[in-house]
Amino acid sequence: MSLHSVTGAPLSALDRPADVFRHLGPNWYAAVMGTSIVANGASALPVDVPGLHGFAVAVWALSLVMLMALVAARAVHFARHGDVARFQLLENPATAVFYGCPPMALLAVGYGTLVLGPGVIGTGAAIVLDAVLWTVGTIYAVAAAAGVPYLMITRHRLEPGSADPTWLLPVVAPMVAAALGPALVPHLPEGQARATLLYGCYGMFGASLLATLVLLPGIWTRLAGGRPSPVALTPTLFLVLGPLGQSTTAVVQIAEAAGRAAPGYTAAMRAFAVLYGTPVMGFAMLWLVLAGTANVRALRGGMPFAMTWWAFTFPVGTCVTGASGLSRMTGVDALADLAVILYLLLVAAWAVAGFRTLRGALSGHLFLPAARAVARP
């Protein structure tokens, strides 16, 4: 069977096996993120459903395999196509923002290893692997959160009113580290080690939150009155849910770990988690309706599949973990119900994105340059 692009042009570059990796950009880590959040969201749900844990473990294992395969493929990409990699990182603002995806994939898979992996690889190995992935992912996240905006300011030539939700990807990465780091607190020595990790997560929460608040007005300005975005970017409206759900998850996780690292502030942190998380989750649901309506309209207009469809998964998953955490903290059944409804939406979106990605990869068109797929109206 011949391989063709979306537009029908033959992909002659795929005749050479190594060239399959030529345009394998960092946006592919979104598939790992979307898969891992399905597992992590299942483990966070405040309900006990037969078979749910086994399903979560299986999906976590799949995400780990996907991560290892993608890291290997990206190594080939850098070794054989360093010119493309440098262009993605340094020159092209449309693809540079996706360098926020790899650290979030590392962090999400690491957390899944800690909470779901002990029965498969052993408790000690799960702790060590999560510690490694969280450390590497956090360093990477901070570098992306600082580095990509720096490139935007100093190297990229961005037109006024060109902001879109993908700009959130680099700056939300430290929020993922802040949300998932507290799980390692019990495995550190008592005293300074635990306190440093906890307060460090709080610091990353603040850095990511304030950076998000800086970017959101520009994103809204374009949505409300700027030039229309390419239709392929419509799913990225869901990315706004990421910092909302993930910040709620972060304050809950930090509050739950405070008893082991900062017992004097446990009550204050728990109160802050509820007082911050509840209104933010309310706004997230409002934005979910807005983003969902816009995407239904785009789908009815013939929106084609692109890797941006993975934006339907991870951001919704952060709302699952956020609602689940608030449910544990408040005991409100409605929040538990909300978490379950959101999780069903997440699984449906994951199944559709996964199927379409697999079909697109087999047909070859997903190995086109990422910028071309995004730019096509």
WOVEN-V338724 format. One record per residue. N is the residue number from 1. RES is the residue in three letters. PHI is phi in whole degrees, 0 to 359 (none if undefined). OMEGA is omega as a letter, one per 20 degrees, with the letter a starting at -180 (NA if undefined). D_LAST is the distance of its C-alpha to the last C-alpha in whole Angstrom. Layout:
N RES PHI OMEGA D_LAST
N RES PHI OMEGA D_LAST
//
This chain:
1 MET none a 28
2 SER 284 a 26
3 LEU 258 a 23
4 HIS 228 r 19
5 SER 280 r 16
6 VAL 300 a 13
7 THR 274 r 12
8 GLY 99 r 16
9 ALA 285 a 17
10 PRO 292 r 20
11 LEU 266 a 21
12 SER 296 a 24
13 ALA 297 a 24
14 LEU 286 r 25
15 ASP 294 r 28
16 ARG 256 a 30
17 PRO 308 a 30
18 ALA 295 a 30
19 ASP 284 r 26
20 VAL 302 a 25
21 PHE 270 a 25
22 ARG 300 a 23
23 HIS 248 r 20
24 LEU 279 a 21
25 GLY 277 r 20
26 PRO 294 r 22
27 ASN 298 r 19
28 TRP 294 r 21
29 TYR 294 r 23
30 ALA 298 r 22
31 ALA 293 r 23
32 VAL 292 r 26
33 MET 302 a 26
34 GLY 295 r 25
35 THR 285 a 28
36 SER 294 a 30
37 ILE 289 r 30
38 VAL 296 r 30
39 ALA 291 a 34
40 ASN 294 r 34
41 GLY 295 r 33
42 ALA 297 a 36
43 SER 290 a 39
44 ALA 272 a 38
45 LEU 303 a 38
46 PRO 275 r 42
47 VAL 227 r 42
48 ASP 246 a 44
49 VAL 245 r 43
50 PRO 303 r 45
51 GLY 87 a 43
52 LEU 294 a 40
53 HIS 295 r 41
54 GLY 298 r 41
55 PHE 298 a 38
56 ALA 297 r 37
57 VAL 297 a 39
58 ALA 296 a 37
59 VAL 290 r 34
60 TRP 300 r 35
61 ALA 300 r 36
62 LEU 297 a 33
63 SER 295 r 31
64 LEU 294 r 34
65 VAL 297 r 34
66 MET 300 a 30
67 LEU 297 a 31
68 MET 297 a 33
69 ALA 295 a 31
70 LEU 289 r 28
71 VAL 300 r 31
72 ALA 295 r 32
73 ALA 295 r 29
74 ARG 292 r 28
75 ALA 297 r 31
76 VAL 297 r 31
77 HIS 302 a 27
78 PHE 292 a 29
79 ALA 287 a 32
80 ARG 263 a 31
81 HIS 225 a 27
82 GLY 299 r 28
83 ASP 295 r 27
84 VAL 293 a 23
85 ALA 299 r 25
86 ARG 294 r 26
87 PHE 297 r 22
88 GLN 299 a 21
89 LEU 281 a 23
90 LEU 258 a 24
91 GLU 251 a 22
92 ASN 254 a 18
93 PRO 295 a 17
94 ALA 291 a 14
95 THR 251 a 17
96 ALA 300 a 20
97 VAL 298 a 19
98 PHE 285 r 19
99 TYR 289 r 23
100 GLY 283 a 24
101 CYS 286 a 24
102 PRO 305 r 26
103 PRO 296 r 29
104 MET 292 r 28
105 ALA 294 r 28
106 LEU 300 a 32
107 LEU 293 a 33
108 ALA 292 r 32
109 VAL 293 r 33
110 GLY 298 r 36
111 TYR 296 r 37
112 GLY 300 r 37
113 THR 298 a 39
114 LEU 291 a 42
115 VAL 268 a 42
116 LEU 240 a 41
117 GLY 275 a 42
118 PRO 305 r 46
119 GLY 289 a 47
120 VAL 257 a 45
121 ILE 247 a 46
122 GLY 96 a 49
123 THR 296 a 49
124 GLY 300 a 50
125 ALA 295 r 47
126 ALA 295 r 44
127 ILE 295 a 45
128 VAL 296 a 45
129 LEU 295 r 42
130 ASP 295 r 40
131 ALA 300 r 42
132 VAL 293 a 41
133 LEU 294 r 37
134 TRP 292 a 37
135 THR 296 r 39
136 VAL 296 a 36
137 GLY 296 a 33
138 THR 290 r 35
139 ILE 299 r 35
140 TYR 298 a 32
141 ALA 298 r 31
142 VAL 295 r 32
143 ALA 297 r 32
144 ALA 292 a 28
145 ALA 296 r 28
146 ALA 269 a 30
147 GLY 287 a 29
148 VAL 294 r 25
149 PRO 300 r 25
150 TYR 299 r 28
151 LEU 296 r 26
152 MET 299 a 23
153 ILE 283 a 26
154 THR 258 a 28
155 ARG 240 a 25
156 HIS 284 r 22
157 ARG 253 a 21
158 LEU 261 r 19
159 GLU 280 r 18
160 PRO 303 r 19
161 GLY 77 a 17
162 SER 261 a 15
163 ALA 296 r 16
164 ASP 218 a 15
165 PRO 299 r 17
166 THR 295 r 16
167 TRP 297 r 19
168 LEU 284 a 21
169 LEU 303 a 22
170 PRO 293 a 24
171 VAL 279 r 26
172 VAL 275 a 27
173 ALA 302 r 28
174 PRO 297 r 32
175 MET 293 r 31
176 VAL 295 r 31
177 ALA 298 r 34
178 ALA 295 a 36
179 ALA 284 a 36
180 LEU 257 r 37
181 GLY 294 a 39
182 PRO 302 r 42
183 ALA 295 r 42
184 LEU 272 a 44
185 VAL 305 a 47
186 PRO 296 a 49
187 HIS 264 r 49
188 LEU 257 r 50
189 PRO 299 r 54
190 GLU 296 r 55
191 GLY 102 a 55
192 GLN 297 a 53
193 ALA 297 a 51
194 ARG 293 a 49
195 ALA 295 r 49
196 THR 298 r 47
197 LEU 295 a 45
198 LEU 297 a 44
199 TYR 289 r 44
200 GLY 296 r 42
201 CYS 295 r 40
202 TYR 297 r 40
203 GLY 297 r 39
204 MET 292 r 36
205 PHE 303 a 35
206 GLY 293 a 36
207 ALA 299 a 34
208 SER 291 a 31
209 LEU 297 a 31
210 LEU 291 r 32
211 ALA 296 r 29
212 THR 297 r 27
213 LEU 295 r 28
214 VAL 291 a 28
215 LEU 277 a 24
216 LEU 302 r 23
217 PRO 301 r 24
218 GLY 294 r 21
219 ILE 295 a 19
220 TRP 294 a 20
221 THR 301 r 20
222 ARG 291 a 16
223 LEU 298 a 16
224 ALA 276 a 18
225 GLY 210 a 18
226 GLY 272 r 16
227 ARG 290 a 12
228 PRO 298 r 10
229 SER 279 r 8
230 PRO 303 a 5
231 VAL 299 a 5
232 ALA 295 r 7
233 LEU 270 a 9
234 THR 303 r 11
235 PRO 300 a 13
236 THR 291 r 14
237 LEU 302 r 16
238 PHE 292 a 19
239 LEU 297 r 20
240 VAL 297 r 21
241 LEU 294 a 24
242 GLY 303 r 25
243 PRO 295 r 27
244 LEU 289 r 28
245 GLY 293 a 30
246 GLN 288 r 30
247 SER 291 r 32
248 THR 296 r 34
249 THR 300 a 35
250 ALA 297 a 36
251 VAL 293 r 39
252 VAL 291 a 40
253 GLN 296 r 41
254 ILE 296 a 42
255 ALA 297 a 44
256 GLU 290 r 45
257 ALA 271 a 46
258 ALA 297 a 48
259 GLY 300 a 51
260 ARG 267 a 52
261 ALA 241 a 51
262 ALA 215 a 51
263 PRO 301 a 54
264 GLY 292 a 55
265 TYR 248 a 51
266 THR 301 a 50
267 ALA 297 a 51
268 ALA 295 a 49
269 MET 292 r 46
270 ARG 293 r 46
271 ALA 296 r 46
272 PHE 297 r 43
273 ALA 301 a 41
274 VAL 286 a 42
275 LEU 289 r 41
276 TYR 274 a 38
277 GLY 293 a 37
278 THR 295 r 37
279 PRO 294 r 36
280 VAL 295 r 33
281 MET 294 r 32
282 GLY 299 r 32
283 PHE 295 r 29
284 ALA 300 r 28
285 MET 293 r 28
286 LEU 298 a 27
287 TRP 292 r 24
288 LEU 300 r 23
289 VAL 296 r 24
290 LEU 298 a 21
291 ALA 295 r 18
292 GLY 296 r 19
293 THR 296 r 19
294 ALA 297 a 16
295 ASN 285 r 15
296 VAL 299 r 17
297 ARG 298 r 15
298 ALA 293 r 12
299 LEU 295 r 13
300 ARG 294 r 15
301 GLY 272 r 12
302 GLY 95 r 11
303 MET 301 a 9
304 PRO 281 r 10
305 PHE 288 r 12
306 ALA 211 a 12
307 MET 297 r 15
308 THR 296 r 13
309 TRP 296 r 15
310 TRP 293 r 18
311 ALA 294 r 18
312 PHE 288 a 19
313 THR 257 a 23
314 PHE 303 r 24
315 PRO 300 r 24
316 VAL 295 r 25
317 GLY 298 r 28
318 THR 293 r 29
319 CYS 288 r 30
320 VAL 298 a 32
321 THR 291 r 34
322 GLY 293 r 34
323 ALA 295 r 35
324 SER 296 r 38
325 GLY 295 r 39
326 LEU 296 r 40
327 SER 296 r 41
328 ARG 298 a 44
329 MET 281 a 45
330 THR 258 a 45
331 GLY 75 a 46
332 VAL 278 a 44
333 ASP 295 a 43
334 ALA 299 r 40
335 LEU 290 r 39
336 ALA 296 r 39
337 ASP 297 r 38
338 LEU 299 r 35
339 ALA 299 a 35
340 VAL 295 r 35
341 ILE 299 r 33
342 LEU 296 a 30
343 TYR 293 r 31
344 LEU 298 r 31
345 LEU 297 r 27
346 LEU 299 a 27
347 VAL 297 r 28
348 ALA 298 r 26
349 ALA 296 r 23
350 TRP 298 a 24
351 ALA 297 a 25
352 VAL 293 a 22
353 ALA 296 r 20
354 GLY 296 r 23
355 PHE 296 a 23
356 ARG 292 r 19
357 THR 293 r 20
358 LEU 298 r 23
359 ARG 295 r 22
360 GLY 292 r 19
361 ALA 293 r 21
362 LEU 293 r 24
363 SER 279 r 21
364 GLY 98 a 20
365 HIS 287 r 16
366 LEU 284 r 16
367 PHE 265 r 18
368 LEU 287 r 16
369 PRO 305 a 15
370 ALA 299 a 14
371 ALA 296 a 12
372 ARG 292 a 10
373 ALA 294 a 9
374 VAL 287 a 8
375 ALA 286 a 6
376 ARG 292 a 4
377 PRO 286 NA 0
//
